[in-house]
Amino acid sequence: MTANRRFRRVVRIGPVQVATYYDGRGREKHTAACTAPRCGFSTDYDSRAAAELAARTHRCPVR
């Protein structure tokens, strides 16, 4: 099942993009996803600060 999410407040911190969206139940969520090839890092958070912290401290395992 694919989710059609509209991301807003998208910022890029290094190779990681942080964005805000509403989940299927109408709650505001924040995601951090790495755009580097073959990295695969992507997580959802309840707070924007947690997503930005994850983006700042992320280190890609594949280089």
Phi and psi restraints in degrees (value plus and minus 20) as a CYANA .aco file:
   2 THR   PHI    -117.9   -77.9
   2 THR   PSI     125.0   165.0
   3 ALA   PHI    -126.0   -86.0
   3 ALA   PSI     110.7   150.7
   4 ASN   PHI    -112.9   -72.9
   4 ASN   PSI      77.0   117.0
   5 ARG   PHI    -125.9   -85.9
   5 ARG   PSI     122.4   162.4
   6 ARG   PHI    -125.3   -85.3
   6 ARG   PSI      90.4   130.4
   7 PHE   PHI    -105.1   -65.1
   7 PHE   PSI     121.4   161.4
   8 ARG   PHI    -157.2  -117.2
   8 ARG   PSI     146.3   186.3
   9 ARG   PHI      31.6    71.6
   9 ARG   PSI      31.2    71.2
  10 VAL   PHI    -103.5   -63.5
  10 VAL   PSI     106.1   146.1
  11 VAL   PHI    -149.7  -109.7
  11 VAL   PSI     133.6   173.6
  12 ARG   PHI    -133.9   -93.9
  12 ARG   PSI     106.4   146.4
  13 ILE   PHI    -142.0  -102.0
  13 ILE   PSI      79.5   119.5
  14 GLY   PHI      45.0    85.0
  14 GLY   PSI    -152.2  -112.2
  15 PRO   PHI    -104.8   -64.8
  15 PRO   PSI     -21.0    19.0
  16 VAL   PHI    -120.4   -80.4
  16 VAL   PSI     114.2   154.2
  17 GLN   PHI    -123.9   -83.9
  17 GLN   PSI     115.2   155.2
  18 VAL   PHI    -134.8   -94.8
  18 VAL   PSI     112.1   152.1
  19 ALA   PHI    -164.5  -124.5
  19 ALA   PSI     140.7   180.7
  20 THR   PHI    -134.6   -94.6
  20 THR   PSI     120.7   160.7
  21 TYR   PHI    -172.4  -132.4
  21 TYR   PSI     148.3   188.3
  22 TYR   PHI    -122.7   -82.7
  22 TYR   PSI     111.3   151.3
  23 ASP   PHI     -98.2   -58.2
  23 ASP   PSI    -196.0  -156.0
  24 GLY   PHI     -83.2   -43.2
  24 GLY   PSI     -39.5     0.5
  25 ARG   PHI    -120.8   -80.8
  25 ARG   PSI     -11.7    28.3
  26 GLY   PHI      65.0   105.0
  26 GLY   PSI     -12.5    27.5
  27 ARG   PHI    -106.7   -66.7
  27 ARG   PSI     124.7   164.7
  28 GLU   PHI     -98.9   -58.9
  28 GLU   PSI     108.6   148.6
  29 LYS   PHI    -146.9  -106.9
  29 LYS   PSI     142.3   182.3
  30 HIS   PHI    -151.6  -111.6
  30 HIS   PSI     118.5   158.5
  31 THR   PHI    -146.1  -106.1
  31 THR   PSI     130.0   170.0
  32 ALA   PHI    -147.5  -107.5
  32 ALA   PSI     105.0   145.0
  33 ALA   PHI    -156.9  -116.9
  33 ALA   PSI     112.3   152.3
  34 CYS   PHI    -104.3   -64.3
  34 CYS   PSI     116.9   156.9
  35 THR   PHI    -120.3   -80.3
  35 THR   PSI     -15.3    24.7
  36 ALA   PHI     -91.4   -51.4
  36 ALA   PSI     125.4   165.4
  37 PRO   PHI     -82.6   -42.6
  37 PRO   PSI     115.9   155.9
  38 ARG   PHI      42.7    82.7
  38 ARG   PSI       1.6    41.6
  39 CYS   PHI    -105.0   -65.0
  39 CYS   PSI     -77.7   -37.7
  40 GLY   PHI      62.2   102.2
  40 GLY   PSI     -11.1    28.9
  41 PHE   PHI     -98.7   -58.7
  41 PHE   PSI     101.7   141.7
  42 SER   PHI    -179.9  -139.9
  42 SER   PSI     103.3   143.3
  43 THR   PHI    -161.9  -121.9
  43 THR   PSI     135.0   175.0
  44 ASP   PHI    -130.0   -90.0
  44 ASP   PSI     124.6   164.6
  45 TYR   PHI    -153.9  -113.9
  45 TYR   PSI     139.7   179.7
  46 ASP   PHI    -105.6   -65.6
  46 ASP   PSI     -42.1    -2.1
  47 SER   PHI    -142.5  -102.5
  47 SER   PSI     127.6   167.6
  48 ARG   PHI     -86.4   -46.4
  48 ARG   PSI     -56.8   -16.8
  49 ALA   PHI     -82.4   -42.4
  49 ALA   PSI     -59.2   -19.2
  50 ALA   PHI     -86.4   -46.4
  50 ALA   PSI     -60.0   -20.0
  51 ALA   PHI     -86.4   -46.4
  51 ALA   PSI     -60.9   -20.9
  52 GLU   PHI     -89.4   -49.4
  52 GLU   PSI     -55.2   -15.2
  53 LEU   PHI     -84.8   -44.8
  53 LEU   PSI     -62.8   -22.8
  54 ALA   PHI     -82.0   -42.0
  54 ALA   PSI     -58.1   -18.1
  55 ALA   PHI     -87.0   -47.0
  55 ALA   PSI     -60.1   -20.1
  56 ARG   PHI     -90.5   -50.5
  56 ARG   PSI     -51.6   -11.6
  57 THR   PHI    -118.6   -78.6
  57 THR   PSI     -20.6    19.4
  58 HIS   PHI     -89.8   -49.8
  58 HIS   PSI     115.4   155.4
  59 ARG   PHI    -147.0  -107.0
  59 ARG   PSI     103.5   143.5
  60 CYS   PHI     -88.9   -48.9
  60 CYS   PSI     110.5   150.5
  61 PRO   PHI     -93.3   -53.3
  61 PRO   PSI     -45.5    -5.5
  62 VAL   PHI    -124.2   -84.2
  62 VAL   PSI     108.8   148.8
